[in-house]
Amino acid sequence: MDYNPLKMPCDWNVARKHALARRTAPDTKAHHDEDDDEEPKKPETCPCCGFEIERKEIPYCDDIKSLKFLGAGFPLFYNFLKFCILLLCLQSLVAIFNVLSNYHGEFCEQIQQLFRQQSLNPVSQQMEPNCQDSLFLKLSIANKLNNSEVVVFIQKANLIMLIIMIILLQFFRRHQKKLDNQIDESQLTPSDYTIMVTNIPKTLNVNYRWELTNLFQNYAVSDTNFQITVTKVVLVYDITEIMTEEAKIEKSLQKKKIALQTSNMKYDCQDVRDCELEIEASQKRIKDLQEEYFWTNRQFSGIAFVSFESEKMKDLVLSQNTHTLLDKVKTFLYSGKTPGLDEMELQWQAQKLFLEQAPEPNDILWENLATLTQDKIVARIKGFFITIIVQGITFFFIYYLSIRCIRLVYNEELEKRRIGVDDKEKLKNVQTISFAIASTIVLVNKILIEPLMKWITKIEKISTNTKFQISYANKLTISLFVNAAIVSYVIDILIFSNVYGFGGFLYNESLIFIMNAAIAPLIWFIDPWTLIRKLQRDHQAQKVNDCLLTQKEANEIMEEVDYQLAMRYADIIKTMWFTFFFGTAIPIGVFSSLIGLCLFYLIDKYNILRRRTVKESISQELSWQMINMLEFIVLFNPLGNTVVSLFLNQNFDIFSTIGVIIGLSFQILPIHRCVDSMFPIRNFEEPVSYKKAQIEFDTDYDRENPVTKQKAIAEYSLQLQGITQDRKVEYQIMHENHY
């Protein structure tokens, strides 16, 4: 267990073992079977993270529930993706008839005949719509504008499909909750037994662990006959000082690497020794700070994780100690004190203790958890305004590029009409420009917007990975949708009124549909991030004696690339919004998105099982928030139909207008809450006690807490060895009795 993350040169064998421990596969904790004659083996753990090295690879064709060891968030994500594919399959039933009726329409041919009859006057003649030469436009709604009966039929079909979607969304919510309950029932995790307590007085000279244990065991529930047993209390600290020392270590490491390069890898040169002394001083300072925090409570943040002997105890404590948003607001305004407290409320020195279900240990962003509420508010406001500015800049960048390209096409068109260039040459030029615009939008979304939104979300000092992923996914989804749908709408329809003309709205959006469906699965399939990581490994491995990586850096480079769940959710929801917004006007977009999401599912499932590392446990909260985002398709579908119909037919579509009213009502009214109250789902309680279950935990709060992590991991490894030794004794007794 003597592990030094800053060891140089690094040990590649240790790094490989760490990579094995971080694979996307469940561990094989050696539980001895009574009918098994084999002697139980001691599980080997990684000294840096505490995860078991021996893991069982999940077959690709296994059910998505096999990912439950990562937390409920991942099985729920793939179930969410399959439901989106189902919705697109249903929408395809309308799209099939829509495409066929568009293809057999005659509007484009009539426009073409009218175009031939017009005199060519380059000075006064506007660019006329010409959809006969483009398959995209011929398959769009523009080709049947003269067939009002078919258009009305499609409008009625969309309204019926809208009602079906609302019903399916309610069934899906219930199905997700049932799946979450099944996973929770079959998977033992620390959060099943733990609550998070906030607003604890911070500057008391007391033993907080003992005081909190006493408080919850004796005063947390009103039923004195029911004994509450606290098994563990983990305090949260402000680790700013520790992070400052870690930053100093990073600077000293860079100086050490430069010194090694200039001295031809001589570790005994004076500059290298000086750097090592600086590093050792900072390491000692960090260790001293950890000890000081633990024993003196200095930098205690007023937050603690309290674990109970059973889930029933935890649930009872939570149910009898509730709080409201008003309680939190009053506490914030009165600097921690809560005026008007009742004697029965759980409190400490006139401060109401706020209890809530604890997140999983590896879901917590410990560096942000102790951030003061006022600092978080300022950070969120700052993040909001930066998001608006970034979105505005990208919007006007795409807007400016599109305007320039369209004007270029228009000027060239006038010139070619003057010299008599044929339509084929003109169409080829328009297609090239439209492809360039669509490519720019998709690439800006993929290369620029995703990292920018992630950087902005980091500014907000969010305390858990789940909430971070929610914030990131929300920002990214809205930004991607605005760039893919709203920009083209503003330019092509509002400014140029070019819905179905050369290089117009329908043509450009058809290209974006196809590229959006193809590029994301293609990028995930090629997986440039994994290729880059492999090149980095090969490059460093070839250096042998000249490698300048620390053990921590070697461990990280041997891992697979981190899996970003929010990015996947954002891609999927943006695709769904985009498809249902313009799917009626461009029905081939429904098929493009359906094929794209099917490929996405197949490739992404392979990636997470074979080419990704999952470092955080994402809770079901992310799935509920993403379902809320998905439900906007109920509004976007009729809204998009209304917008396109208004500019194509110059009138309101009555059925789409009814759909908009239904969609708005669905968003405003708490329909899913009513359904939940009518058909409740029973939550299961863990029958296993905490002391028996804790050995099954992949991690725990003290093993993730930066102040207690190193000591807790060492103790856990010894605990595993002790349990294995006990099993060996049992095995020997059984073996002797057998003979």
Secondary structure, 3 states (H helix, E strand, C coil): CCCCCCCCCCCHHHHHHHHHHCCCCCECCCCCCCCCCCCCCCCCECCCCCCECCECCCCCCCCHHHHHHHCCHHHHHHHHHHHHHHHHHHHHHHHHHHHHHHHCCCHHHHHHHHHHHCCCCCCCCCCCCCCCCCHHHHCCHHHHCCCHHHHHHHHHHHHHHHHHHHHHHHHHHHHHHHHHHHHHHHCCCHHHHEEEEECCCCCCCCCHHHHHHHHHHHHCCCCCCCCCCEEEEEEEECCHHHHHHHHHHHHHHHHHHHHHHHCCCCCCCHHHHHHHHHHHHHHHHHHHHHHHHHHHCCCEEEEEEEEECCHHHHHHHHHCCCCCHHHHHHHHHCCCCCCCCCCCCCEECCEECEEEECCCHHHECHHHHCCCHHHHHHHHHHHHHHHHHHHHHHHHHHHHHHHHHHHHHHHHHHHHHHHCCCHHHHHHHHHHHHHHHHHHHHHHHHHHHHHHHHHHHHHCCCCEHHHHHHHHHHHHHHHHHHHHHHHHHHHHHHHCCCCCCCCCHHHHHHHHHHHHHHHHHHHHHHCHHHHHHHHHHHHHHHHHHHCCCCHHHHHHHHCCEECCHHHHHHHHHHHHHHHHHHCCCCCHHHHHHHHHHHHHHHHHHHHHHHCEECCCCCCCHHHHHHHHHHCCHHHHHHHHHHHHHHHHHCCCCHHHHHHHHHHHHHHHCCHHHHHHHHCCCCCCCCCCCHHHHHHHCCCCHHHHCCCCHHHHHHHHHHHHHHHHHHHHHHHHHHHHHHC
